[in-house]
Amino acid sequence: MLRDQSLLVGLSGFTIIMGLTILVGIIIFAFGNELAPKSPDTDGKLAPYACGESIPPKKVRLNVENFFIYAVYFMIFDVLGFVLATTVGKPVNMLLPLFYAGVSLISIVVLTATWRQ
C-alpha cells in the first residue's frame, strides 16, 4: 500500500515540475516576443532570393511517387537496422535476421527494377 502511494506522490511531483517548466517556458517566450524589436516587412524582405539573383516565384511541383518509393526504402532499411540491432546482441537464432536481410535485399531489387520501368 505504501509503495503505491509513493508512486502516486512521485507522479504528481513530476506532473507539477513538468507543468511549471512549460509555464516558465511560455512566460519567457511571451516576454521575448514582446521585447524583441519589430522590423517592417519591406519589398526586399518579402522578395525571393537565391545568391543575388532575382528569381520569379513559381509553384513547386512534387513527384509524390518518388517520395513514396524513398519512404518505402527508408522503412525497409529502418526495420532491417532494428532487427539486426536487436538480434545480433543475443545470437540465439541468427537465421531470422539473415533471412530478413535477404528478403529486404530482394524487395529493394524488385522495387528498383519496377521503379525504373
N, C-alpha and C positions, 0 to 999 in steps of 0.2 A: 504494500500500500504506500509506503513512504517513497519507494522508488518511482512509482507513477506520479506522485505529487512533485518530486524533484524534477522529473521530466517536463511536467507542465510549467513549473516555475522557470526552467531553462528556456522553454519555447516562448513563454511570454516575455522574458528578458530579451531574447533575440528579436522578437517582434517589435518591442519598444525601441531597441537600438537601431534596427533597420528603419523604422518609421522616422526616428529623429535624424538619421543620416540623410534620408530622402528629403525631409523638411529643410534641413540646413542647406542641402544642395539646391533646392528650389529657391530659397531665400537668396543665396549667393548669386544664382543665375539672374534673378529678378533685379537685384541691386546692380549687377554688372550691366544688364540691359538698359537700365535707366541712366546710369552714369556714363556709359560709353558715348563718345562723340558721334553724332549722326552726320553723314555726308549726303548731299543731294544727289539724286540719280541724274547724271548728265548723259548727253548723247554718246560720248566716248566710253562711258562706263557700260552702257547698255548695248553697244555695238559688238558683234562677234570679232574675235581677234585670233590670228594664228601667225606668229612670227613676223609681225609687222605688216602682213598682207591683209587687206580688207576682203573678206570673203562674203559672198551673198548667202544669207541664211536659207537653207532648204531642208526639207523634211528627210530624215534618215530612215531608210527602209531596211528592216532587219530580215534576214533569211531565217525564219523560225525553224525550218527543217534542219539546218546546220546546228543551230543551238541545241535542239533535242538530241541530235547524234552525239555532240560533245557531252551533253548531260548524261547520256547513257554510258559513254566511255568513262566518265568520271565515276559514276555509280559502280561500274564493274571493277575499276581499279580500287575504289574505296572499300568495297566489300571484300575484295581479294586481299587487300592490305590488312583489314581487320581479321579475316580468317587466319591469315598467315601469322599475324602478331599474337593471336590468342592461342594458336595450336602449336607453334614451334617451341614455345616456352615449356610445354608439357607434351613431349612427343609420345603420347600413348598410342595414337593411331596416326601415323604420318601419311597414310594412304588417302585420307579425306582431304587434307589441304592440297596434296599433289593432284588429286582428281579435280578439285575445284579450280586449281590453277590451269589445268589442261582445258577444262570446259570454258574458262574465261578467255584463254588464248584462242580457242576455236570460235567463240562468239565474236571476238574482236575481228578476226579474219573474215568471218561471214559478214559482219556489219560493214567493214571497209570495202569488201567486194560489192555489196549491194549499194553502198553509198556512191561508188564511182560509176555505176551504170547510168 
